[in-house]
Amino acid sequence: DDEDDDGDVASTSSSTARGVAKKEEEETELIFRLERHGEGWGEAVFPFLSVEHRPVQTSKAKTASEEAVASAESSKCGGHNRRGRTSGNSKYIQLEEALLGMELTEEEVNDVISVAVAWRVTEGGHILVDRRRRSKALKNVRTLVPFLENLGIPKGRAGIGSLVAKVPLLILCNVEGADSWDKRAVQLAAHWFKHGDFRPSSESSGDLKRWTHRVRRHKAEGKLSQDQVKLLELIGFDFGLGITSEWEGMFDKLLDHILETGHSHPRPVNGCKREVSLHEWTELQRIAYAAGRLAPCHVERLESINFDWNAKYISRWLRFYQDYRAIRAEKGTLKVSTLRPSSPDYAGDLKGRKFWMQRQQVLWYTKAIWPERQTMLREICFDLDPYSLKFREVCGVLEALQQHYAVDSMLALLVRLYDDLMVPEGGGEGLQVKLEPQQVRQLARWMKIQLVLQEGGMITDPGKKERLDRLGMQWEGLEWQMNFEGLLKFRAVSGHCDVPKDHRLSPWVVNMRQNRHDLPFAYKSLLDMVGFTWERRGAWSRMFNQLTAYQEENGHVLVPRESSNHLHNHLAAWLTNQRALWRKGKLTGQQISRLEAIGVTK
């Protein structure tokens, strides 16, 4: 009996232990969740609070099926964390599959969803999806693809996929709805994608053109939604003149002028380069008002101070602008050679027109043109890119030059071309190709224009972009490349890279010397190719000692320009600079004697 009692006690204790272990294994947690019942118009306004107990799920307790689901979801579209396994997750996956069907990459799909249907993306990369926007996108994306095909946008990554990646909010546009705004917006985006501008072609109806004018007016009146404004901004749509951040300050200046003079006609001021003068500003207000694109609140404020909408003084810029607008050809290009003389000063007027046109193009690619003037020029089809019709011809010339000089980038080619300008006529053994200074400047200008076009998102043709990549265009560091090309010009004229303190490049050159250890390797290599002096004190003697060592080792001073040897590049460029300074009579007698002693000639 005692043994039986002991067995009962042992079994009781073991069952109690198993119960405790089972309770520990089945440890639960209390979950509070807010849910909305229904969908669409039948969705509840207020969320419903649900409370439940569920087992605490640890990493060891995961089943094989749950692990498979987790791994499948983590592999979807780059592994971005989403809302979790909810009832709407299948719709999320359907939207992803629809976007992947446009041949978008997984990263692009996540970007499109983040912009179009997410109401927030957390710091950890969690995409918090707006269910209403997700349902709207899933419904509209199915009709968007055939609609874009009818507009001439091909399927695939280079067509519809590329457009949606650039303008994610297009998947929210209902092209079959009663509201025509979405349809017109998609049409405008397709036109921009194909042509790179917002000028409706003659083949299309005038409805789209009238719609763009109406959109500008609604933007000025504050009638566009945030999504509508953002969609148009993604394609670089210009909302019109007269609405700038400096408007209030210029209005105060105009008020002071009226109080002092009694009229609203400030005279033109010559020499105002970067800042808009008061006369130019009032001129822009009158132009915007005549075009019906000045904000009503601005019209009201100007009329409250008795602003005269009729111009009394016309600036020189506006005179040329009106002249261009009056005599331009049907396609928007000015055929100067076909103009008939209307006055004895025809030759002077023609020269002035050409200079004015070239000046606007230079201001545009140097990013010094006023945005208001740029908008006015685009509206009259002014071609800001003077080489737009010669793209293939210029690329062919550059490819031949790169093959001749054995270089693989545009900047390295410009260095070699400017080097040739420093060689006198008849000099330079083996020199078979030498361009004129004007031709070299034109090629440099063409390169800068392509950089500005790319930065502004105006290179939409994949073939053009691919060919520019083959030419070795560097798309980053636009300002650095502009300054480097300016240094090449200075070196070609002066024979060295030591710009004076009053030169516009002086701050940039000083910055290069101070931060030489932090510069990218490509930048340092390019500066070495032009003989840039990193330390001015003792630089001449240091480079001469390197040249002497090269002469003792090789028996001559014909330093090759080898792209693989950056020390030779720097030494050869320095030697080219010394020969140019020698010919200009800017070397001392001692320096000339030392160079002649090792066999250096002019």
Wavefront OBJ file of the C-alpha trace (Angstrom):
o trace
v 0.000 0.000 0.000
v 2.800 2.329 0.855
v 4.363 1.594 -2.477
v 1.052 2.264 -4.188
v 0.692 5.535 -2.326
v 4.178 6.489 -3.361
v 3.337 5.676 -6.970
v 0.200 7.815 -6.788
v 2.153 10.727 -5.355
v 4.796 10.362 -8.053
v 2.212 10.263 -10.821
v 0.397 13.259 -9.366
v 3.601 15.291 -9.143
v 4.590 14.338 -12.688
v 1.173 15.325 -14.088
v 1.356 18.625 -12.169
v 4.782 19.281 -13.647
v 3.471 18.491 -17.127
v 0.570 20.898 -16.564
v 2.892 23.675 -15.468
v 5.147 23.049 -18.460
v 2.141 23.041 -20.767
v 0.954 26.348 -19.315
v 4.422 27.776 -19.811
v 4.428 26.549 -23.401
v 0.931 28.002 -23.999
v 1.730 31.428 -22.622
v -0.644 33.942 -24.200
v -0.655 37.693 -24.782
v -3.529 40.173 -24.864
v -3.994 41.879 -28.252
v -6.029 45.050 -28.898
v -6.732 45.681 -32.561
v -8.709 48.429 -34.331
v -10.535 47.190 -37.441
v -12.948 48.683 -39.921
v -15.673 46.428 -41.244
v -16.834 46.665 -44.823
v -15.118 47.978 -47.922
v -15.545 50.900 -50.293
v -18.705 52.929 -49.684
v -19.879 50.323 -47.182
v -16.827 50.746 -44.981
v -17.574 51.750 -41.388
v -16.695 55.290 -40.360
v -15.479 54.396 -36.860
v -13.151 51.456 -36.202
v -14.253 48.446 -34.157
v -12.142 47.406 -31.156
v -11.423 43.692 -31.005
v -9.655 42.029 -28.077
v -8.216 38.526 -28.192
v -5.814 36.242 -26.380
v -3.290 34.545 -28.571
v -0.274 32.393 -27.819
v 3.046 34.148 -27.656
v 4.838 33.144 -30.804
v 8.592 32.675 -30.467
v 11.119 31.902 -33.124
v 11.219 28.267 -32.010
v 7.434 27.928 -32.169
v 7.079 28.917 -35.796
v 5.640 26.226 -37.987
v 7.099 25.293 -41.321
v 4.197 26.877 -43.164
v 4.607 30.171 -41.318
v 8.316 30.212 -42.089
v 7.568 29.595 -45.758
v 5.098 32.482 -45.812
v 7.569 34.762 -44.041
v 10.397 33.875 -46.432
v 8.137 34.350 -49.449
v 7.016 37.747 -48.211
v 10.551 38.829 -47.359
v 11.670 37.947 -50.889
v 8.917 40.064 -52.389
v 10.131 43.364 -53.770
v 13.384 43.740 -51.889
v 12.064 42.565 -48.518
v 10.339 45.766 -47.451
v 8.293 45.329 -44.288
v 4.628 45.948 -44.853
v 1.535 46.031 -42.675
v 1.634 42.363 -41.777
v -0.577 39.428 -42.723
v -3.973 41.130 -42.814
v -7.059 40.491 -44.878
v -5.952 43.057 -47.451
v -2.502 41.603 -48.014
v -3.647 39.725 -51.105
v -4.606 43.028 -52.757
v -1.150 44.375 -51.954
v 0.396 41.376 -53.691
v -1.936 41.845 -56.665
v -0.779 45.444 -56.997
v 2.853 44.342 -56.826
v 2.256 41.732 -59.525
v 0.561 44.310 -61.765
v 3.557 46.642 -61.433
v 6.036 43.815 -61.958
v 4.092 42.991 -65.134
v 5.193 46.396 -66.465
v 8.799 45.079 -66.157
v 9.634 47.360 -63.228
v 12.403 46.231 -60.898
v 11.563 45.241 -57.338
v 13.130 48.436 -56.015
v 11.079 50.543 -58.452
v 7.895 48.728 -57.390
v 8.568 49.622 -53.760
v 9.257 53.237 -54.730
v 6.018 53.463 -56.739
v 3.980 52.010 -53.883
v 5.675 54.296 -51.347
v 4.786 57.401 -53.380
v 1.327 56.397 -54.620
v -0.462 54.323 -51.954
v 1.520 54.653 -48.727
v 0.380 57.212 -46.204
v 3.679 56.862 -44.377
v 7.021 55.018 -44.589
v 8.656 54.497 -41.204
v 12.342 54.981 -40.488
v 12.794 51.214 -40.534
v 11.384 50.945 -44.059
v 7.873 49.789 -43.115
v 5.341 50.820 -45.777
v 2.059 51.768 -44.097
v -0.499 51.419 -46.877
v -3.654 53.475 -47.273
v -6.295 50.860 -48.106
v -8.466 53.226 -50.089
v -5.566 54.407 -52.251
v -4.422 50.813 -52.688
v -7.853 49.707 -53.889
v -8.038 52.716 -56.211
v -4.594 51.984 -57.637
v -5.359 48.287 -58.149
v -8.555 49.165 -60.020
v -7.058 51.924 -62.192
v -3.759 50.238 -63.090
v -5.651 47.641 -65.148
v -7.159 50.304 -67.407
v -4.079 52.530 -67.439
v -1.916 50.165 -69.500
v -4.238 49.865 -72.559
v -4.942 53.610 -72.396
v -1.214 54.411 -72.567
v -0.798 51.937 -75.431
v -3.446 53.824 -77.399
v -1.450 57.023 -76.789
v 1.615 55.462 -78.409
v 3.548 54.379 -75.301
v 4.893 50.847 -75.865
v 4.725 48.085 -73.304
v 7.811 47.074 -71.394
v 10.481 48.667 -69.282
v 11.456 51.262 -71.882
v 7.852 52.417 -72.303
v 5.009 52.171 -69.801
v 7.290 50.825 -67.075
v 9.679 53.759 -67.360
v 6.832 56.293 -67.349
v 5.170 54.799 -64.252
v 8.537 54.642 -62.464
v 9.040 58.370 -63.124
v 5.432 59.365 -62.327
v 4.096 56.864 -59.732
v 0.873 58.837 -59.144
v -0.361 57.831 -62.614
v -1.620 54.548 -61.164
v -4.193 56.552 -59.184
v -5.654 58.163 -62.339
v -9.041 56.840 -63.437
v -8.947 57.178 -67.224
v -12.472 55.779 -67.621
v -14.196 57.949 -65.033
v -16.581 60.822 -65.612
v -14.000 63.348 -64.382
v -11.723 64.231 -67.313
v -8.894 65.607 -65.136
v -7.216 62.225 -64.675
v -7.477 61.414 -68.369
v -5.968 64.759 -69.395
v -3.164 64.368 -66.871
v -2.255 60.943 -68.301
v -2.362 62.368 -71.835
v -0.045 65.223 -70.821
v 2.362 62.820 -69.088
v 2.436 60.597 -72.201
v 3.102 63.628 -74.429
v 5.908 64.741 -72.115
v 7.391 61.225 -72.100
v 7.432 61.033 -75.919
v 8.403 64.602 -76.820
v 10.063 66.022 -73.688
v 7.862 69.155 -73.621
v 4.302 70.301 -72.938
v 3.416 71.689 -76.361
v 0.516 69.639 -77.778
v 1.186 68.570 -81.351
v -0.886 69.800 -84.253
v -2.287 66.298 -84.616
v -3.976 66.392 -81.217
v -7.007 68.484 -80.481
v -6.850 71.823 -78.753
v -8.593 70.386 -75.682
v -5.291 69.445 -74.044
v -3.843 72.914 -74.627
v -6.927 74.573 -73.151
v -6.759 72.143 -70.234
v -3.157 73.163 -69.432
v -4.199 76.832 -69.344
v -7.084 75.937 -67.046
v -4.757 73.961 -64.764
v -2.431 76.941 -64.398
v -5.362 79.168 -63.484
v -6.682 76.647 -60.954
v -3.221 76.337 -59.398
v -3.070 80.113 -58.947
v -6.546 80.026 -57.366
v -5.648 77.115 -55.076
v -8.190 74.737 -56.591
v -5.845 71.797 -57.258
v -5.451 68.984 -54.769
v -2.104 68.021 -53.317
v -1.911 64.847 -55.427
v -2.729 66.765 -58.605
v -0.012 69.328 -57.965
v 2.504 66.596 -57.087
v 1.693 64.612 -60.242
v 2.296 67.633 -62.461
v 5.471 68.538 -60.589
v 6.859 65.038 -61.217
v 6.826 65.699 -64.961
v 8.249 69.205 -64.530
v 5.059 71.036 -65.489
v 5.375 74.824 -65.251
v 2.462 76.452 -63.452
v 2.947 79.904 -64.893
v 4.382 83.345 -64.390
v 3.955 85.926 -61.711
v 3.972 83.616 -58.691
v 7.422 83.706 -57.142
v 8.760 83.665 -53.611
v 10.092 87.217 -54.033
v 6.708 88.631 -55.045
v 6.011 90.272 -51.698
v 9.386 92.009 -51.603
v 9.028 93.339 -55.144
v 5.494 94.514 -54.371
v 6.838 96.578 -51.458
v 9.485 98.114 -53.754
v 6.792 98.999 -56.285
v 4.686 100.609 -53.571
v 7.663 102.725 -52.472
v 8.258 103.734 -56.097
v 4.618 104.805 -56.533
v 4.747 106.845 -53.329
v 7.922 108.607 -54.506
v 7.100 109.200 -58.191
v 3.324 108.939 -58.375
v 3.285 106.322 -61.187
v 3.901 102.591 -61.667
v 6.330 102.793 -64.609
v 9.900 102.303 -63.341
v 12.538 102.878 -66.000
v 14.732 100.041 -67.330
v 18.060 99.662 -65.533
v 21.134 98.533 -67.471
v 23.710 96.242 -65.917
v 21.312 94.222 -63.737
v 22.586 90.713 -64.384
v 21.401 88.208 -61.803
v 18.650 90.007 -59.900
v 15.323 90.973 -61.396
v 14.983 94.745 -61.495
v 11.747 96.468 -60.537
v 11.095 97.329 -64.175
v 11.557 93.680 -65.238
v 9.248 92.529 -62.455
v 6.440 94.907 -63.416
v 6.918 93.808 -67.022
v 6.437 90.171 -66.010
v 3.269 91.022 -64.080
v 1.789 92.733 -67.144
v 2.661 89.787 -69.386
v 1.183 87.260 -66.949
v -1.950 89.392 -66.565
v -2.415 89.659 -70.347
v -2.082 85.867 -70.630
v -4.657 85.316 -67.859
v -2.128 83.547 -65.656
v -1.659 85.999 -62.810
v -3.143 84.898 -59.505
v -6.411 86.709 -58.669
v -5.072 87.761 -55.268
v -2.077 89.364 -56.978
v -4.320 91.146 -59.476
v -6.416 92.475 -56.614
v -3.392 93.740 -54.686
v -1.851 95.442 -57.730
v -5.122 97.136 -58.607
v -5.456 98.335 -55.013
v -2.392 100.571 -55.553
v -3.642 101.775 -58.980
v -1.170 99.698 -60.972
v -1.245 100.618 -64.683
v -1.523 97.456 -66.790
v -0.362 99.309 -69.933
v 3.431 99.413 -70.268
v 5.060 102.781 -70.849
v 8.673 101.626 -71.106
v 9.711 98.397 -72.839
v 13.052 96.779 -72.020
v 15.510 95.718 -74.684
v 14.983 92.056 -73.778
v 11.213 92.317 -74.248
v 11.631 94.122 -77.576
v 13.705 91.243 -78.934
v 11.260 88.740 -77.407
v 8.286 90.396 -79.128
v 10.261 90.611 -82.377
v 11.091 86.889 -82.183
v 7.494 86.009 -81.410
v 6.218 88.041 -84.352
v 8.540 86.651 -87.037
v 9.239 83.080 -85.916
v 8.406 80.210 -88.241
v 5.392 77.922 -87.804
v 7.358 75.191 -86.019
v 8.774 77.617 -83.507
v 12.206 78.252 -84.991
v 13.371 81.665 -86.158
v 14.614 81.579 -89.760
v 16.746 84.701 -89.655
v 18.076 84.267 -93.188
v 14.570 84.496 -94.681
v 13.666 87.787 -93.013
v 13.141 90.788 -95.235
v 14.739 94.114 -94.310
v 12.212 96.571 -92.964
v 14.559 99.450 -92.176
v 18.004 100.795 -93.135
v 19.321 99.346 -89.886
v 18.372 95.827 -90.964
v 21.955 94.505 -90.722
v 22.341 95.825 -87.165
v 18.936 94.462 -86.127
v 19.795 91.051 -87.569
v 23.079 90.948 -85.675
v 21.295 92.015 -82.502
v 18.696 89.246 -82.896
v 21.361 86.590 -83.347
v 23.284 87.814 -80.312
v 20.087 87.907 -78.246
v 19.232 84.316 -79.227
v 22.732 83.052 -78.423
v 22.697 84.964 -75.145
v 19.503 83.232 -74.002
v 21.009 79.831 -74.821
v 24.187 80.618 -72.879
v 22.227 81.869 -69.873
v 20.130 78.702 -69.972
v 22.933 76.103 -69.977
v 24.939 78.117 -67.429
v 21.785 78.118 -65.243
v 21.789 81.921 -65.021
v 18.474 82.565 -66.804
v 15.480 83.746 -64.801
v 12.775 81.069 -64.469
v 10.099 83.515 -65.659
v 12.004 84.286 -68.846
v 12.693 80.608 -69.443
v 8.950 79.939 -69.236
v 8.210 82.736 -71.698
v 10.783 81.402 -74.170
v 9.411 77.867 -73.982
v 5.896 79.104 -74.653
v 6.966 80.515 -78.037
v 8.861 77.295 -78.897
v 12.287 78.906 -78.489
v 14.969 76.235 -78.926
v 17.240 76.613 -75.899
v 19.493 73.778 -77.096
v 21.346 75.006 -80.229
v 22.638 71.476 -80.984
v 19.320 69.608 -80.732
v 19.314 68.764 -84.463
v 23.002 67.769 -84.590
v 23.123 65.174 -81.821
v 24.237 62.212 -83.972
v 26.728 64.314 -85.914
v 28.407 65.630 -82.757
v 28.475 62.165 -81.165
v 30.192 60.755 -84.260
v 32.869 63.455 -84.151
v 33.476 62.868 -80.423
v 33.748 59.098 -80.875
v 36.374 59.579 -83.598
v 38.332 62.030 -81.436
v 38.239 59.710 -78.418
v 39.576 56.881 -80.554
v 42.372 59.112 -81.886
v 43.476 60.311 -78.447
v 42.862 56.911 -76.771
v 40.690 58.359 -73.991
v 37.408 57.043 -72.635
v 35.712 60.096 -71.088
v 34.519 63.489 -72.255
v 36.543 65.448 -69.687
v 39.770 63.619 -70.605
v 39.080 64.403 -74.268
v 38.616 68.100 -73.492
v 41.959 68.098 -71.667
v 43.716 66.724 -74.743
v 41.944 69.140 -77.090
v 42.885 72.143 -74.960
v 46.451 70.762 -74.786
v 46.639 70.939 -78.571
v 45.610 74.603 -78.467
v 48.754 75.311 -76.427
v 51.000 73.835 -79.135
v 52.155 76.406 -81.743
v 51.533 75.950 -85.461
v 53.942 73.400 -86.896
v 54.832 72.163 -83.429
v 53.968 68.891 -81.812
v 55.454 65.867 -83.524
v 52.896 63.355 -84.726
v 50.033 65.796 -84.255
v 47.528 64.797 -86.944
v 44.332 66.364 -85.607
v 44.062 69.900 -84.320
v 40.771 71.709 -83.964
v 40.270 75.434 -84.031
v 39.693 77.170 -80.655
v 36.082 77.894 -81.596
v 35.444 74.209 -82.385
v 36.893 73.116 -79.036
v 34.680 75.631 -77.208
v 31.645 74.353 -79.117
v 32.349 70.764 -78.063
v 32.757 71.896 -74.448
v 29.489 73.823 -74.697
v 27.746 70.751 -76.121
v 28.935 68.667 -73.159
v 27.644 71.219 -70.637
v 24.274 71.362 -72.407
v 23.889 67.578 -72.143
v 24.631 67.783 -68.413
v 21.972 70.474 -67.930
v 19.455 68.479 -69.982
v 20.092 65.361 -67.906
v 19.842 67.254 -64.627
v 16.497 68.709 -65.731
v 15.175 65.288 -66.766
v 14.876 66.366 -70.412
v 16.800 63.415 -71.909
v 13.929 60.946 -72.215
v 15.217 58.926 -75.177
v 16.979 55.772 -73.864
v 19.067 55.612 -77.053
v 20.490 59.088 -76.472
v 21.271 58.330 -72.856
v 23.020 55.082 -73.807
v 25.158 56.802 -76.431
v 26.150 59.541 -73.994
v 27.135 56.884 -71.470
v 29.389 55.305 -74.089
v 31.077 58.677 -74.555
v 31.997 58.647 -70.858
v 29.744 61.453 -69.658
v 29.926 61.996 -65.894
v 26.418 62.862 -64.698
v 27.409 63.865 -61.174
v 29.197 67.035 -60.164
v 27.765 69.499 -62.691
v 29.220 72.545 -60.918
v 32.648 70.900 -60.610
v 32.721 70.084 -64.319
v 31.709 73.647 -65.198
v 34.594 75.033 -63.113
v 37.052 72.484 -64.508
v 36.179 73.469 -68.079
v 36.729 77.095 -67.080
v 40.161 76.120 -65.729
v 40.975 74.474 -69.085
v 40.156 77.740 -70.860
v 42.341 79.729 -68.445
v 45.238 77.289 -68.885
v 45.001 77.415 -72.688
v 45.381 81.209 -72.583
v 47.772 81.658 -69.641
v 49.833 78.463 -69.823
v 49.316 77.498 -66.151
v 46.626 76.740 -63.564
v 47.532 79.354 -60.945
v 44.574 81.693 -61.331
v 44.917 85.177 -59.757
v 43.023 86.086 -56.612
v 40.570 88.350 -58.454
v 39.573 85.601 -60.935
v 36.165 83.963 -60.558
v 37.808 80.508 -60.309
v 40.099 81.517 -57.446
v 37.791 80.288 -54.620
v 37.308 76.975 -56.418
v 41.057 76.480 -56.971
v 41.777 77.265 -53.322
v 39.080 74.789 -52.313
v 40.690 72.089 -54.474
v 44.065 72.631 -52.795
v 42.652 72.668 -49.265
v 40.541 69.522 -49.782
v 42.906 67.587 -52.048
v 42.955 64.597 -49.677
v 39.142 64.308 -49.754
v 38.675 64.680 -53.522
v 37.445 61.681 -55.545
v 40.180 59.865 -57.423
v 38.655 60.808 -60.812
v 38.783 64.518 -59.959
v 42.398 64.342 -58.771
v 43.410 62.464 -61.923
v 41.843 65.110 -64.161
v 43.561 67.924 -62.280
v 46.879 66.067 -62.563
v 46.341 65.832 -66.326
v 46.408 69.640 -66.571
v 49.470 70.081 -64.337
v 47.538 71.439 -61.378
v 49.880 72.672 -58.624
v 48.643 71.275 -55.346
v 51.199 73.252 -53.297
v 52.406 76.514 -54.779
v 55.499 76.938 -52.560
v 58.451 75.176 -54.193
v 56.215 73.612 -56.869
v 58.469 74.516 -59.834
v 61.644 73.057 -58.328
v 59.793 69.927 -57.216
v 58.375 69.255 -60.691
v 61.728 70.070 -62.350
v 63.438 67.488 -60.128
v 60.886 64.897 -61.263
v 61.580 65.805 -64.896
v 65.339 65.531 -64.303
v 64.887 62.072 -62.777
v 62.803 61.011 -65.786
v 65.486 62.310 -68.194
v 68.245 60.436 -66.359
v 66.229 57.220 -66.409
v 64.999 57.342 -70.020
v 67.532 59.573 -71.777
v 64.938 62.060 -73.099
v 62.205 64.437 -71.920
v 59.381 63.241 -74.203
v 57.050 62.297 -71.351
v 54.129 60.235 -72.726
v 50.530 60.947 -71.819
v 49.657 57.485 -70.518
v 46.214 57.228 -68.998
v 47.356 54.350 -66.770
v 50.287 56.293 -65.278
v 48.997 59.356 -63.422
v 52.509 60.535 -62.482
v 53.412 60.741 -66.158
v 50.146 62.558 -66.868
v 50.922 65.204 -64.277
v 54.560 65.612 -65.388
v 53.667 65.815 -69.094
v 50.997 68.442 -68.402
v 53.460 70.480 -66.310
v 56.015 70.320 -69.135
v 53.364 71.477 -71.629
v 52.589 74.412 -69.340
v 56.287 75.371 -69.092
v 56.712 75.362 -72.869
v 53.638 77.607 -73.225
v 54.993 80.007 -70.585
v 58.407 79.953 -72.301
v 56.868 81.006 -75.612
v 54.951 83.781 -73.856
v 58.170 85.043 -72.223
v 56.927 84.380 -68.697
v 59.802 82.149 -67.482
v 62.844 83.543 -65.734
v 66.316 83.221 -67.234
v 67.346 80.726 -64.585
v 64.331 78.497 -65.295
v 65.015 78.578 -69.051
v 68.674 77.654 -68.482
v 67.776 74.711 -66.268
v 65.239 73.419 -68.818
v 67.711 73.755 -71.718
v 70.357 71.905 -69.698
v 68.288 68.697 -69.760
v 67.227 69.052 -73.401
v 63.849 70.815 -73.167
v 62.970 73.064 -76.126
v 60.119 75.403 -76.882
l 1 2 3 4 5 6 7 8 9 10 11 12 13 14 15 16 17 18 19 20 21 22 23 24 25 26 27 28 29 30 31 32 33 34 35 36 37 38 39 40 41 42 43 44 45 46 47 48 49 50 51 52 53 54 55 56 57 58 59 60 61 62 63 64 65 66 67 68 69 70 71 72 73 74 75 76 77 78 79 80 81 82 83 84 85 86 87 88 89 90 91 92 93 94 95 96 97 98 99 100 101 102 103 104 105 106 107 108 109 110 111 112 113 114 115 116 117 118 119 120 121 122 123 124 125 126 127 128 129 130 131 132 133 134 135 136 137 138 139 140 141 142 143 144 145 146 147 148 149 150 151 152 153 154 155 156 157 158 159 160 161 162 163 164 165 166 167 168 169 170 171 172 173 174 175 176 177 178 179 180 181 182 183 184 185 186 187 188 189 190 191 192 193 194 195 196 197 198 199 200 201 202 203 204 205 206 207 208 209 210 211 212 213 214 215 216 217 218 219 220 221 222 223 224 225 226 227 228 229 230 231 232 233 234 235 236 237 238 239 240 241 242 243 244 245 246 247 248 249 250 251 252 253 254 255 256 257 258 259 260 261 262 263 264 265 266 267 268 269 270 271 272 273 274 275 276 277 278 279 280 281 282 283 284 285 286 287 288 289 290 291 292 293 294 295 296 297 298 299 300 301 302 303 304 305 306 307 308 309 310 311 312 313 314 315 316 317 318 319 320 321 322 323 324 325 326 327 328 329 330 331 332 333 334 335 336 337 338 339 340 341 342 343 344 345 346 347 348 349 350 351 352 353 354 355 356 357 358 359 360 361 362 363 364 365 366 367 368 369 370 371 372 373 374 375 376 377 378 379 380 381 382 383 384 385 386 387 388 389 390 391 392 393 394 395 396 397 398 399 400 401 402 403 404 405 406 407 408 409 410 411 412 413 414 415 416 417 418 419 420 421 422 423 424 425 426 427 428 429 430 431 432 433 434 435 436 437 438 439 440 441 442 443 444 445 446 447 448 449 450 451 452 453 454 455 456 457 458 459 460 461 462 463 464 465 466 467 468 469 470 471 472 473 474 475 476 477 478 479 480 481 482 483 484 485 486 487 488 489 490 491 492 493 494 495 496 497 498 499 500 501 502 503 504 505 506 507 508 509 510 511 512 513 514 515 516 517 518 519 520 521 522 523 524 525 526 527 528 529 530 531 532 533 534 535 536 537 538 539 540 541 542 543 544 545 546 547 548 549 550 551 552 553 554 555 556 557 558 559 560 561 562 563 564 565 566 567 568 569 570 571 572 573 574 575 576 577 578 579 580 581 582 583 584 585 586 587 588 589 590 591 592 593 594 595 596 597 598 599 600 601 602
